[in-house]
Each structure stands twice: as C-alpha cells, then as structure tokens.
Amino acid sequence: MLAENYIGYKGLPELVGLHEMKDAITKGLTVTESVARLKRYHWTARRLSLIFTSRIAAMPIYELKMAFSLHAHYLAEHVEPFFNRVREMRQPPYGMDTTPHETLDILLDEVQYAPTTEALVWGIYGVIIPSLVRGLERHIAENNRLFDHPTFRICRQALADIKDIDAYGQKAVSALIDENAREAYGEWINLLTDCLATIGDLDGTQTCIEKPVKKMYSLQPAEISLVPRRDERFKDVYNMRVNAESFLLDPQFPPLPKTIMLYFKRMREIDVPEMMSSIVYETKDKPWNYYKDMIRQIWDEARHAMMGEVGFTSLDIDWKTIPFNITWSYLLNTKMTSKERHSILYFIEQGLMPAKTGKKYEWDVAIATANRLTELIQDYDWADEVLHAKIGRDWIVPELGGQNEAMEYGNKAWSKALMDAYDKFLEAGLTAHENWWPDIYKKACQHWGIEPDSTVLAYDMNYRDIRADRQEVAAD
C-alpha cells in the first residue's frame, strides 16, 4: 500500500512530522467528539483550580499549601485555551459556565467538601487528576494531529502540566494515606470512582456503567474555613516581636546580617497565599482572567516563601526554630472583607515600588551581601512584584474608584486590621512575643565564621505600633 511506504522528499518527515501517512488516514475524532471532551476538561480545570485555592488557607501542612498554590495555577492557565478552542470549532461556547454533566459536579463537589487533609489528598490526587491524565492521553492518541492540530497542541501542553501534578500527587497519596485512612475513606473513594464510571470516565469516552451515586460530604456541605492554619512545625505563630523592615532599612546595620531578614521576609510570605485564597474564594462572578491572575499571584507568593526556605537552609539554619507569624493573614481573613483585604495587598505592593525603600532597595542589599543566592532570590522577588502591582491596578483599583481612592482605602484598612493586635495576642496567651533575633543571628554568624556584632545583636524593634511600611498603626 502506498500509505505504508509513503516518504517525503529525500526522506523528509511526511506531514511535518505530526503523523505518518498511514496514521493520518485512519486516526481522528469528529468536531463534535472533540468538543465534548474539551468541555469536560475545561470544567474540571476551572473548578479544580478553585477547589485547590479554596483550601490553601486552612491547609496546615506547609508542603501541601505550596503544592495547592502551584497546582491551582497550572489548572487555571489551561481553562481559557480549552474554552477558546471550543469557540473556534463551530460550537458557540454556550453553557460553558455550567457543568457538562451533573455527576461530574457531584464528583467535584465531594472533593471540594472533603473533611480532612487525607480525604482531600486521596480524592484529588488519587482519583480526579489521574482521570484527567487518562482523558488527555486518549484525546492525543485518538485525534488526528494534522486535522485538529490546535486541539492536539492544547491537550499536549495541558498534559505536561497535569502529569507533573499527578507525579506529585502520587507521592502525596503514598506519604499521607495509610491503612487507617484507607479504612476511613474507602467507601467515599468508591463513590468517586462510581461517579467516573457513570459518566464514562472523566472524558466521557468509556462505557457508562449505571451505578447509584449518593452524595456524602456534599449532601450537607461544611463551610470552607478561611482561618489560616499551620502544621506543628510552626512555633509561636502569633509572635510579632521582630520588625524585619525596620532592620533592613536602618543604615547603621551592615548588609550581611540583613540577609537573615530578607530570607525571613520571603518565607513569611506563606501568609499571602493564605490571605489571597480567601479573596478568590469569596469573590464571585468575575471574568476568568481575574481568577487566573489572582491564582498566578498566589503561586508567585508561594514561590517566594520557598525561596526563603532555600535561603535559611543555605545558612544551615533550621527554619522551624523561627516564629513565622501568621498574624497578617489571620487578622485579614477574620476581621476584613475581601475588598479590604485586596486593598491592603495593593497598598503594600505600591509601597514596595519606591527605589529607596522597596524591592530595588532589597535587591541592592542582596548585591551588597556578595551572596549569589541572595541576589537571585531578590532579583526574582522584585520582578514578580511588578506584575503583582499590575494585577492590583487591573482588578481592585477600578472597583475602589481610582488610584488615590484605592491607596487611601487600603491604608485605613491595614491600620484597622492591626489595631491593638500585638497586645490582644499577648493578653490572650497566644504568644509572649519573645525576641528570637539574637539566637538566629548567632547561628548565622557561626555559619559565616564571624563574631556577632553587638549592635546588630541588640536589635529589638517590634510591630506593636509600627507597621511593615514603618508607618504608625493608627488608633482609629
């Protein structure tokens, strides 16, 4: 047969390498078949990205808090390409803001309201993500890469990210799902797999098997908690004793010890995903680009936290000995509206723009330390902040009436959130606000092979009355 022996000019790959001729003749899905699958990927990616985001604040395990931030970002980035491809294929994207199958939503609702970390991890990483991988792999294998090349490319790019999620997820399931968890949640996992069986797997291509699907956790769903939590490795999380910004901006202190405060500020950014995830969860009916942008920033802030983790490890300092305070995300999530939270974030971001006190200053300090790692960390932290300021200008500034109004609103809201917080945490017995700086500075000096500077060692400025921007906390 001609197709079996078909070759391009002087052996060049036929059909630009997308298919051998024999495969191009036999493979392919119709537009209707391809679109039906794309709609399911679109809806799953959309909902699952928001599910990951909604669980970040109350997720106590640091590594999972970071992973949820990344995986939400990966999925959010693929929602629009799936949507746009459907729109290109003679299929007006009507109804894509609702589920393509009610049982698919039951599946997603069940993991949304999973009651424990173990159930959530097993449901998402053990059931849903593998089903999404299977669907994309089948779509790529069965479709005609020449005829439907845009879909092939979109699915291939999505599959690369989602396989990364799957690889992490399988390790998470192996690490966290023991025999007790399997016994406790086995029946629920069977419900999830039954959901997939009744809809022909996530992509809808397999034989549908009629099974009774009875809701469990989504029948009377518990409210999603927005109160930030940390795992047992985090100590003294209400401690507001050490004002990192005042130390960094004080010219009497040399650059090298400021390395510690730069790393502290970076890892402390755990609190930004915790806070921003609550904004995304409570803000409804925005264009998808709003959620995509916000989730991208959540992931960036998670990256910054891990940069700090890398930094402290490079100094041979166990980060678990440092009180990374939860107070900012706790106060904003429990006392402020979502609009106030976003305005505070924007106000802080704008305050990081001035060269003499903001991100450029931190980068200059990093260069002065003559430490390549510190320079790299601050270089990318600064680059990210430019994008984050733009996200604020795009989404919260118009809502508040303009730049000046947004800045004024954010300034007042921030002081309102911090008002009396230091004393209240102390009075409630949540912390003694102990000064952790001398011990950590001494450990760093030991790593550097130098004697501690007595002036640096004596630093003792807190956040009781001075905010991170060195402005006084207003009384009202």
N, C-alpha and C positions, 0 to 999 in steps of 0.2 A: 504494500500500500504506500502511496505517495507520502501520507502523513507520517508513517513510521521512519522514513528516510529523509525527511524534509530538512534542509540545511540552508543557512543564509549564505550570502556572498563570501566566498573564501573561508567558510566556517564561522562567520559571524553569528552570534545567537539570533535565532528567529524571534520575531515578535518582541524585540528589545529585551529579551530575557525574562519576560513575565511568565511565559508558558512555552513548553514545547508544543509544536503544532498539534500533535495528537491529543494533548490535554485541552487545548483551546477549542477543539472541535467537540469535545464531549462534556466539558465542565460548564456549569453556570446555573445561577438562580434567576428567576424572573424578577422584575422590578417589585412586584407585589410581595414575593417571598423575601426579598432582601429588606424591604421597608418594614415588614412585620417584625423581623429580628431587630433591626435598628431601633425601633420604638421601644422594645424591651430593654435593650442596653441603655438607651437614653434615660428611661425612667429609673432603672436600677442605679445608674451612676449618679443621677440627680438626688434621689432620695438617700442613697447610702452615704454620699458626701455630707449631707446634712445630719444624718444619724451619727456619723463619726464626730462631727463638730459638736453636736448637742451633748455628747458625753465627755468632752475634754475636761471641763471644769471639775466635775465630781469624780473623775477617774483618779484614784490615789496613786497608782503606780506610774512613776515618772517616765519609764521607758514607753509605756503604752500611751501616756499623754502625748509624748513626742511622736509616736508612730501614728496615732489617730490624726494628728495635725498633718503629717505627710500624706497619709492615705486619703484623707478628705480632699487635699489639694490635687492629688493625682486624678481622682474621680471627677472633681469639679471641672478640671481642664478639658475633659472629654465630653461633657454634656452638650456644649454648643456644637462641636463638629458632628455628633450624631444627629442633632436637631437639624442642622443646616443641610446635611446630606439627604435627609428625608424630604426637605423642602425642595431640593433640586430634582427630585425623581418623580415629577408629575403628581406628587402627593401633597396637597396643601397640608401644612402641619396642624390641622385642626385636632383638638382633643389631646394634644401632647402635654397639656398641663394637668391631665388626669391619667390614671393608671390604664395601661393596655389590657389588664386582666385583674379582676378583683382579688383573686387568690394570690397573685404576686404581691399585692398590697398587704394581704394578711401576713405573708412571709416577712415583708419588710417591717410591718408594724410590730411583729413579735420580737424581732431583734432590737427595734427601737426601744421597747419597754422591757428588755431583759433585765432581771432584778439584781444580778450580781456581775462582777467582772468576769468570772468563769463562764457564765452563760453567754454574756455578750461576746467574748472572745471565741467561744466554740461556735456560736451561731453565725457570726460574720465570717470568721476565718476558716471555720470547718465546713460550712455549708454554702453560704452565698458566694463568696469570692471564687471558690473552685467551680461553681456552676457558671459564673460569668466567664472564667477562663475557658471552660469547655465550649460555651457558645461561640466565643470569638474564634477559637481554633477551628471549630466546624465551619464557621462562615468563611474563613480564609481558605480552608481546604476545599470547600464545595463550590465557591463562587468562581466566576470567570474573571481573572485578574486583568484581562485586557478590556472586556466589555464593561465591567463595573470597577474599573481601576480606582476611582475616588473612594468607593466603599472599602476596597481592599486596603488602601493606604491608611484610611482612618482606623480600621479594625486592627491593622498591624501595629500602628502607633499606640493605640489603646492597650492592646495585648501586652506590649513590652512593659508598660507601667503596672498593669494589673497582675502580671506574672511576678513582678517584684513584690507587690502586696501579698500575693499568695505565698511566695517563698518565706517572707517574714511571718505570715500568718500561721504557716505550718509549724514553724519553730515556736511561736507563741502558744499554739494549742498543745504541743508536746511539753512545753515548760509548765503550763498552768493547769491543764486538765488531767487530774489524777483519777484514781478509781472512785474516790468519793464523789467527785464532780460528775463522772460518767454515770454513776448510780442516781445522783440527784437530778440530772438534767437529760438523762437518756430518753425519757418519754417525750420531752419537749423537742429534742433533736429529731426524733421520729416524726413529730408534727411538721417540722420544717422540711424534711425530705419528702413527706407526703404532699406538702404544698407544691414542691417542684414536680413530683410525679403527676399530679392532677393537671398541671399546665404544660406538660410535655417538656420538662426541664426549663431552665430559665429562658432559653432562646425559642421555645415552643416547637422544636423540630422533632421531638421524640413522641412515641405513642403515649397519649394521655391515659392514665390509669385512674379510674374513678375510686377515690378514697374519701371517707368522711374527714372533713377538716374542721376541727373545733378549736376556736381561739382559746389561748391560755392567758398569757401575760397581757395581751392586747384587749382582752374582754372587758376588764375594768382597769385600764392602764394607770399605773402610778405616775405622779407628776415627776417630770425630769428635774433633778436637783441642779441648781446653778451655784450652790455653795462650794467653793473650791476645797479640794481635799488633797493631802499629800500622804505618801506611804510612811512607814515607821522609820525610815532612814533620815527623814527630815526632822530636825530638832528645833525646838524653841521658835516656831514659825510666826509668832506674833512679836518677835523682838525687833524694835525699831531704834536700837541704840546707835548704830554706826552709820553716819551720814556720808555715803560714798562720794556724792557730788561735791560737797564742801571740801573734802580732802583733795579730790582731783583738781579742783580749781584754785587751790591755795598755792601761790608761787613759792612759799617757803619750803615746800616739800619737793624733793628731787624726783625725777621721772621713774626710777626703778621701783620703788615701793608702790607707785601708782599703778603698776602692773596688776597688783592684787585687787585693787578697787575696780580696774577695768574688767578683770575676769569675774569679780563679784557682780558687777552690774550686768554683765552678759548672762550669767547663769540665773540671776534673779529674774530675768525676763520670762521665766516659766509663767509668771503671773499674767503676761499679756495674752497668750492663748487662752488662759483660764477666763480672763475678762472678755476678750473679743468673741469667744464662742458663745457667751451669753447674749451678746448683741445680735449675732446672727440668728440664734435660736428664737429670740423674741421679736425679731423684725420680719414681718410678713409682707407678701405681695410686692416685692421689689423685682426689677428686671434681673435675669440670671447673672448678668455681669456684676451686679452688686455683690451677690453671694460668692462668685468666683474671685473677685478682687479681695474681699474680706478674708476668704479662706486662704488665698495666697499669702496675705499678710500674716495670718495665724501661723502658717508654716514657716515663714521667714523668722518670726519671733521665736518659734521653737528651735530653729537652727541656731539663733543667737544664744539661746540657753545652752545648747550643746557645745557651742564654741567655748563658753565659759567652763564647761565640764572638761573639755580638752585642755584648756589653759591651766586649770588647777592640777590636773593630772601631770602636766609637764613640769610643774613645780614640786612634784612629789607631795602634794597636799591632798589629803582625803577630803573631798567636798562635804562629806557627811558630818564633818566637825564644824561646819559653818552654818549659822542660822540664816537660811534663805527665807526671808519673811514673806508671808502670804497676805500681809495686811492690805496691800493695794487692791488686789483682785477681790479679796473678801469684802472690803468696805464698799467697793464699787458695785459688786454683784448683789450685795444685800441691802444697800442704802440708796442706790441711784437708779434712775430709769435708764433704759437702753440709750435714749437720746443724750442723757447726761454723761453716761459712760463714754459714748463716742466723742462727745465734745471735749471731754477731759483728755482722751487719747490724742485728739487733733491739737489741742492746746500744747500738750507736752511735745508732740512732734515738731510743731512750729518753733518751740523753744530750743530745739536741737539744731536748727538751721544756722544761727549766727556763728561765724567763723571763730570768734574769740572764746566762745563758751560751749559750743555744740559739738557735733560729730567731727568736724575738721580739727577742733582742738584735741579731742580724744585721739585722733589719728596722729596728730603732731606729737602728743605724749608717747604714743606707741613707738613712733620712729625714734624718739629720743632715748627710749629704753635700749635701743640697739638689739632688740629681740625680734627675729624674723616672724615667729609665730604671733606675737602680739600685734605686729604691724599688719599681718594678713587678716587677723580677726577684726581689727578696727577698720581696715580698708573696706571689707565687705559689709560690715555693720553700717558704715557710713553710706555706702552705695545703696543698700536696702532702704535706708531712711528716706532717701529722695523719693523713691517710689511710694513709700507709705504716706508721705505728706501729700502726694498727688491723689492717692486713694481718698484721703480725708477731704481734699478740695472737691473731688468729684461727687462725693456722696453726702457728707454731713454739712458742709458749708452752705450749699443751696437750701438744705432743709432748715437751717437756722437764719437764713436771710442775708448772708454775706460774710466776708472775711472778718470784719470788725465784730459783728454780732456773734460769730462763732467763737472768736477768741475771748470775748467778754463772758459769754455763757460758760465756756469751758473753765475759765479761771475761777469763777464763782463756784461752779460745781465741784471743782477739785478741793477748794478750801472747805466746802460744806462736807465733803466725804471724810476729810482728815480731822475735822473739828473734834478736839478732846480725845482722839483715838488713842494716843500714847498713854494717857492717864487711865482711860477706861480699860484697856487691855491689862494694865498694871493692877488696877483695883479688882478686876475680875479674877485675878490669879492666873491669867493665861501666860504671863511672862514676867520675869524680873528685869527685863531689858538689860541683861548683862553685857558688858563690853568685851566682845570676842576678838577685837582687833589685835591687841598685843600678842596673843598666842599665835595667831595666824601669821602675823608679821615676823615673829621669831622663827617660825618654821620655814618661811620663805628665805629669810636670811641664812638659815642653815643650808638650804639648797644652793644659794648663791655663794656660800662660803665667805660671808662678810659678818661683821658685828652689827647688831641693831643700832640704829641712830636713836639717841634718847629723845629727841624732839618728835620724830616720827612715832616712836613707841608710845609717847604720851598723848597721841591724838584721841580726842573724846568729844565729838560733836554728834548729836542725835537728831531725830526727826520730830521731836516733840512740838517745836514751834517753827521749824524751818523745813520747807518742802524741798523736793529734789531740785527744783529750779532756784533754790536759795532765797525764795520769797517767803515772807512770814505767812503762817497759817492764819487766815482771817478769823476774827471772833464770831462774825455772823455774816 
